[in-house]
Every structure is written in C-alpha cells, then in structure tokens.
C-alpha cells in the first residue's frame, strides 16, 4: 500500500485550507483587528491536487461538513486509486481535519494508519498556528461544494499596544 500517497493528499488538503483560499475578503474591525473571509471551491481544490504529475484525475466533493477526495494516478508502482472521507470543523479557533475513512486501491486503510495520518495533519496545522499566532479561525462551513472560513487576525491596534 502506498500510505505515503494517501497521507500526502490529506496533508495537502489540510494545508490548502489553513494557508489559502480562492477568494478572500478583508475588513478592519472597530477594534483594529482584521476579519478575513475566505472561500475555496471543491473544483479549485481538485485543480490544485491535479498539479501533482502523478495524479491523473482528482474529484473533490464537499457537503455537510465532509470533504470526499477521490484520486486516480500512476506512480512507480503503477496505477492507484485513493479515496478519503475528511471531516472539517473549527474547534477553539483552530482547523480540525479528521480522516474518518480512507481507501487505497479498494483496500480499507486500517484505523491505526488513519490515526497516524490524522496525527501528521494535526502536527502540520499546529505548526501553521505557531507561525501565525495572531490568527483565529472563527468559523468554518463546508457545504454546497465549497469551504467558507472566517478568520480574526489580531493587529498591534487590537492588542492595545
């Protein structure tokens, strides 16, 4: 099994959500902090995954807080199909990504491997949070083919400096 490929897809999905969005709207709040509203579509995420030359086809669906990622590709071991069910939410100001199901070439990825994937994703998210300590994820809605986020960014003004 190419667990590395499945984990890379999952980590890329998480980092894409943490680091960027397809459309961004920025407003200054009365206290000087910034409100950043972002939106990324399933099609845009699929296009990002398809930039990997090993991925022949990628389909991303987003509905009811869940993102399904289906990847067909070719690597040094031949053709593969990877499928992930990923639950997304904001919890205490941080993005939470939980792979609840994963399949590789029709084989169910065991819970222990999924746990390792989720731990690796959480580590990458913690790293991003540490690099951006003034950013708080206020809300996340994953539905209707898109993920919409609202962030609060503290500034020197909002910190009262």
N, C-alpha and C positions, 0 to 999 in steps of 0.2 A: 504494500500500500504506500501511496505517496502522501503520507500525512503532512509532509512539509508543504506540498502544494495547497492542500486544504487549509492549513494554518496561514499560509501567506495570503490567500484570498480573504480570509476572515480578518486578518490584521489590516490589510489594505482597506477593507470596508470600514473598520473602526477608525483608522487614521483619517480616511477621507471625511468622515463625519466630524471628527474633532477639529481638523485643521482647515477645512474649507467648505464652501457651499457654492452652488452655481449662481445664485443671486443673493446679494447682500444689501440690506438697507441699514444705515447707521444714523442714529439720532442721539443728541445730547439730552440727558435728563436734567431736571431742575437742580439736582444736587451736584451736577458736573460729571457724573458717571455717563458711560455710553451704553446705549441699548443697541444691540446688533441682532437683526432678524435675518436669518439665512434660510435658504431653501435649496434642496438638491432633489432632482427627479431620479426615478429608477432608471430611466433611459440614460441620463448623464453618468450615473454610477456604472452602468453596463459598458458605456463607451470608454470609461477610464480603465476598467478591467480588460477590455479588448486591446488596449495598448500593449499589453504583455504579448510578445510574439508567440508564446506557447498556447495562448487562448484562441481557439478558432471561433467560438461563439459563446456569448455570455448573455444570460437573461436575468434581469433583476425585477422582482415584483415586491411592492410594499403595500401592506394593508393591515389594519387593526394592530399596529404596534409591532408587526413582524415583517422582516425582510427575507425573502427567498432568493438565493443566489444559485443559479444553475450554470455550470461552466463545462464546455466541451473543449478539449485541447489535445495537443500532441507534445510529448516531451521525450527525453532519451529512452524511456521505457515503452513508448508507443502511445496509442490513443487513450484518453481517460475522460471520465465524466465525474464531476464533483457537484454535489448538491448540499446546500446549507440552509437551515432554518435558523434565523437570528432574531432574537427579541431585543428591542431597543427601548430605552427609557432614560429619563433624567432622575437621579436619586441624590439628594443632598448636594445639588449643584454640579454633579459630575455625570457624564455619559456612562451608561451601563450597557454593555453589549454581552449577550448571553447566547452562545450557540446551543440550542436545545436539541437539534437533530443534525446529523451530518452523514453523508453517504459518499463513498468513493467507488466508482465502477459497480454500483449496485450493492456494495457491501456496507453494512451499518457500522459507522465508526463507534467503537466502544466508549462508554461513559468516561473511563479514565483518560482516554486520549482527548475527548471533548473538554474535560476538566483542564487538562494541560493547555489546550488551545485558549480556553477562557482565561486562564491564569496569565498566559502570554499577552493576550489582548489587554487585560486589566493593567498589566505592568506597563505597556506602551501608553495607555491612557493616563496612568499616574505620572509617567514621565512628561507627557504633554501638559498635564496640570501643573507639575512642578516648574515647567518652563514658562507657564502663563498663570502665575498665582492670583492675578487680579481678575481673572475671567471666571464667571459662574454661569453654568447652564441653568437658566431659569425654567425653560420648558422645552419639551421635545414632543412632536406629534408625528408619528409615522403612519400615514394612511393615504388612500386615494393616489397611489403611485408616487408619493413624494415624502420627504422628511423635512419638516419645518422646525427650526430651532429659534429660541430667543436666548441671547446671552447678555449678561451685565458685565461691563468692564469698568473696574474702579480706576479712577484717574487721581492725580495729585489733588485736584479740586474736591472730588468726592470723599477723599480720605481726610480732608481738612488740613492738609499741610500748608 
